[in-house]
Amino acid sequence: MHDLWGLTKLSFIGYSTKQQTEAHVNQEIRDRYETRARIMKALGHPTRLFIVDELSRESRCVCELTEMIGADISTVSKHLSILKESGVVDFEKRGTQMHYRLAAPCVLNFFHCLEDMVRANVQRQLHCLQNNSERCVDEPKG
């Protein structure tokens, strides 16, 4: 039986060294994509995007973020936990408070990319509206 990545669920017994190596490489590739997906999923909520944006400016304690977001502390803590598990943020304890900071500032490059995509989409849509272009019509979903 093959899975999405072409790897069998069977053990490596009876496989040649080449097949074992290919399966190992395929597993490494799969792991890489799963890791990327986990990070993207962690960023896939407006509140978490807001938190990352705020932490790009300065570190914040949970109480500050809770006040800024307007949610209860358990909700904000859950969002922070998801971001921490994905490696996007980190924290340190200062007295009785937990202060969070951006652990991966490179994520801001991704934010810039997203903003570029939004601008490009708006420009494309504006062009379509102005020109009443047929090529702008959505293709039927099948």
DODRENVEX-182551 format. One record per atom (N, C-alpha, C, O): x, y, z. Coordinates in pm, whole numbers, plus 50000, padded with zeros to 5 digits. Atoms other than C-alpha are relative to their C-alpha. Layout:
BEGIN
XYZ ...
This chain:
BEGIN
500844988350000 500005000050000 500895012450000 501825013350080 499214987850010 501405034149901 499275011650063 498045012550055 500624988049947 500815066750080 500225011449903 500735009449792 499924988250084 500745102049940 501405002349945 501545007449834 498624997250039 504545103449919 500664988349930 501854988949900 499435011450071 505035069949750 500784990750091 501534982250043 499305008749906 506355053450063 499064988750039 497864990850055 500855011149960 505115019450158 499904999750151 500775004750221 500195001649856 503765011750502 500724987450049 500754984650169 499305012349964 505764979450494 501385003350054 501875014450035 498664997849947 509114975450668 501024999649887 500694996149773 498944999850100 512424978750487 500574986149970 501464984849886 499495013550021 513024941150502 499794996149854 498684997249802 500095004250139 513774928550154 500255011249900 500325008649780 499724989050090 514444963050011 501505001049976 502304998250066 498584997950030 517734970149837 500475012750070 499665020850116 499444988049938 520064996549977 499525012449926 499235022649989 500464988750080 519045019549691 498555003450036 498215015250052 501404997649966 515345015349775 499895005950142 499075014750167 500014994749864 516065021350144 500445014650001 499855022850071 499504986350008 518035052850059 498935009149941 498715020049993 501074992050061 515245065549832 498855002250098 498315013250106 501074998849902 512665058750101 500405009750111 499585017650158 499514990949896 514845076950357 499975014449950 499565023450024 500024986650058 515235107050126 498565004849989 498265016450021 501414996350010 511475106850059 499445003850138 498655013150149 500474996949865 510855106350436 500555013550044 499835021350107 499434987049966 513225135950482 499245011249931 498975021549992 500774990050075 511355155050211 498635001750063 498165012950082 501324999549937 508035146250369 500075007450133 499225015950161 499834993349871 509275157150711 500195015149982 499645023050058 499764985850026 510465190350566 498685007149968 498415017950020 501284993850036 507045197450411 499035000050117 498275009550134 500875000349882 505225186850726 500405010850100 499535017150161 499524989549912 507405210550930 499575013649948 499115022150024 500444987350059 506685238950688 498505001950019 498055012850053 501474999249986 502965231150700 499635003450145 498695011050168 500284997349859 503025231651082 500235014950030 499455021150102 499724985849979 504605266251080 498945008649932 498455018349990 501034992450071 502155278850816 498674999250074 497955009150083 501245001649925 499275264851018 500025008750125 499015014850160 499884991549881 500565282751329 499765014649965 499235022150046 500194986150043 500535315251132 498625002449939 498285013749905 501264999450071 497115307750987 498805004850080 497695000250058 501114994449924 495015327251235 500265015050018 501375018950052 499794985549990 494465365051241 500585004650134 501415013650138 499484996149868 495145367451615 501494996850010 502265004750063 498585003749994 498455348951580 500835009149908 501965012449941 499294990550087 499435371451287 500185013350072 501245019550063 499914987649922 498675401451507 501094998850107 501895008050124 498995002149895 500805386851788 501405000749941 502285007349996 498684999850063 503745381051554 500375014349960 501505018649980 499754986250040 503405416351419 500385008550121 501325016450114 499694992549878 503375430851771 501374996250055 502145004950098 498715004549946 506345409651880 501165004049910 502315003949953 498934995250088 508295422051578 500455014050044 501565018350011 499684986649952 508205456451743 500764999550133 501745006650153 499355001649869 509135445652097 499424987950071 498334983350038 500525011349923 508775417352342 498835005050084 498755016750121 501224996549926 505485416552529 499684989250101 499964977450080 500485009949905 504095400052836 498614995749957 497945002549879 501315005550035 500975378852809 498905010150035 497945011649960 501044990549957 498985405152999 499855011549900 498745016049874 500084989350101 499875432252742 499294995149874 498415001849820 500635005550121 498915409852450 498524997550023 497704999949935 501415002649966 495685400052626 499195012949990 498095013149935 500694987150005 494745436652665 499895005049856 498845010149816 500004995350139 495695445052305 498994992449914 498314998249830 500865008750082 493755415752160 498555000850046 497634999649965 501354999349946 490755419252389 499374986350020 498154984750012 500485013649974 490485382152460 500444996050141 501235002950204 499595004549867 490805362652781 501404994149994 501884990149887 498605004249992 494245352052897 500204985749953 501244982649894 499845014050043 493645314852830 500024999049847 500754990949792 500025000150147 492845321952463 501335005149945 501914999149855 498734994350045 495925343852418 501144990350030 502034988649947 498975009849964 498075318152599 500014988249903 501074983149867 500095011150096 496825290952364 500625004249867 501374996549806 499394995150124 497745312152060 501525000750013 502254996749922 498554999249977 501185318652209 500644986150005 501754984249955 499505013749993 501635281552279 500164994149861 501164987449832 499935005050139 500905272951915 501185006449928 501914999649856 498884993150064 503395299251797 501344995250057 502324994249983 498765004949939 506015286752044 500344986049951 501494983149919 499775013750047 505585250351942 500534999649857 501274990649821 499534999750139 506195260051580 501345007149986 501925007149878 498694993550002 509345279551673 499965014449954 501015020449930 500124986250046 508005313451570 500305009850114 500935020150092 499734991449885 508125328651920 500714992150109 500714979750110 499355005849883 510065322252236 499635008850120 499055019550102 500374992249882 509645334552591 501084999050106 501964990450102 499175000649881 511455342152910 499165004950118 498295013450103 500744996249881 510165345253261 500715011850066 501915011250093 499494988249930 510625379353422 499135001950124 498015006950116 500794999649877 509495377653780 498874990149990 499084978149974 501175008850009 505985364053771 499385000049860 498404993049835 500594998750132 505345373353408 500824993049893 502054992049901 499355006150116 506095355253084 500065010649890 499045016449851 499814990350109 507545378052816 500354992449873 501284984349870 499825006750128 507315366452457 500745009249904 500585021449908 499264992750102 509595376852172 499984991749872 499734979649875 499945006850129 509895368251807 501294992049994 502384997650006 498825008850004 512245338351779 500534998749858 501704995449838 499625001650141 512305338051399 499635012749924 498615013049856 500324987450067 512435373951267 499874998749848 499285007349783 500115002250144 512735359750916 498554998349956 498244999649837 501415001450034 508975353650932 499465013349947 498475013549873 500434986950051 508645390950865 500205001049849 499455008049782 499815000650146 510045384450515 498794993549935 498344997649828 501215006750050 507105361050466 498835009750003 498025009849910 501074990049992 504765388750582 500105009849884 499095013649825 499804990850113 506285411950320 499554993449870 498924999749785 500435007650118 505715385050058 498474999749993 497905001749886 501465000249996 502075381950167 499425013549959 498455014149883 500474986650036 501615419550140 500175002549850 499305008649787 499794998850145 503105418749789 498944992349923 498444997049821 501045008050066 500655391149696 498655006950008 497905006949910 501274992949985 497715411149833 499955011649902 498945013649833 499964988750095 498785441849633 499844995349856 499105001449779 500085005350137 499235421149317 498584995349969 498084997649859 501385004650020 495785405249361 499045011649984 498155011249900 500864988250011 494145438949414 500205006649864 499245010549798 499714994050130 495895452849106 499374991949887 498814997549793 500585008650103 494785422948899 498495001649997 497895002649890 501464998549994 491205426149018 499575013649949 498565014849880 500304986650048 491225463548954 500115000649848 499265006449781 499825000650145 492555457448604 498824992949935 498314997449832 501145007550054 489805431948543 498735008450001 497975008349905 501194991749990 487125455848663 500035011549899 499025014949838 499884988650092 488445484648455 499884995949855 499375003549772 499965004450139 488835464248139 498914989949965 498804985549850 501075009850023 485885440648180 500544988049923 499904983049831 499285010550073 488335413748069 499394986350023 499074982550136 500535013649990 487035378847993 500984990550067 500584980850130 499025009149941 490275363048105 500025001150152 500684993150219 500074998349856 489525375448456 498864992150061 498754991250184 501135007849950 486415354048486 500524987250061 501364980350003 499585012449933 486855325748733 499614988149916 498534987849857 500315012450072 487055291748572 499044991750085 499084992450207 500935008349923 484295267448668 500764990150087 501784984650047 499385009549907 485145245948964 499474986149968 498274984049950 500425013450038 485115209148886 500224990350101 499914978650082 
